[in-house]
Amino acid sequence: MIDNPKIKTIENLLLNKRVRLVQPKNGYRVAIDSVLLAAAVPARTGDKVVDLGCGACAVCACIAKRVNGVELIGVERDPIMADMARQNMSANGFTGRIETNDLTNLPCTWETGQIDHVVANPPYMPANRAYLSPNTKRLTSCVEICASLADWIIVAQRCLRNRGTITLINRADRLNEILSTLNRGFGSIVVFPLFPKAGRDASRVLVQAVRSSRAPMRITSGLLLHEANGHYTSKAEAILRGAPINL
């Protein structure tokens, strides 16, 4: 196990134990959302992918395991987490670049128009609706303290080439905010609901859009995550083992 002298860590396994991920023992840790997000990115060999707010680099690692030969760039504001991301990429045999920076501080010329795919798992809660945890790392991972949801999308738009894609995961009740920002400069928007169980409302949504496209929006049938007994459905299990989500 890789360890960081500044923080206690724990090792977890993703994609049917094919990705080994070291992350903080306390505070925010990677959940199923990161694996689902990575599975939805339509990257191909030779593509350039940016993960904004990459954390321990779970999304990048899952993309690299599924698609050979992608060029990965992670952006992470926390120096300790950025260092952990570098260690995780190296330990899994992946190459990539991790930039230690807040996404709102990136120069306006940073990777402008150079990226094929931007992926992001922004904090799910605005500060005025959230419990403000005393754990700083959990707080900044889950609550909008440093940047708004619109900030994430604006930075992604600046980086993307024409016809490049942005893929996001967030709470279903924030879909209106996401769409209102994407409507300026994006098209071919796909909304992919994630249902916790049959008969339940979607709790999360995957949203993907294409820069400079004018194609209309689609809302898909989405994915049912759990059976009535709490076990993952066969489709969800396949994705957790490495299958792609074709939006």
Salt bridges, closest charged atoms under 4 A:
GLU11 OE1 - ARG20 NH2 2.81
ASP33 OD2 - ARG204 NE 3.05
ASP47 OD2 - HIS117 NE2 2.88
ASP78 OD2 - LYS137 NZ 2.42
GLU99 OE2 - ARG97 NE 2.85
ASP102 OD2 - ARG77 NE 3.10
GLU111 OE1 - LYS48 NZ 2.95
GLU111 OE2 - ARG97 NH2 2.85
ASP116 OD1 - ARG161 NE 2.52
GLU144 OE2 - ARG174 NH1 2.91
ASP173 OD2 - ARG129 NH2 3.05
ASP173 OD2 - ARG171 NH2 2.55
GLU177 OE1 - ARG174 NH2 2.82
GLU237 OE2 - ARG241 NE 3.05
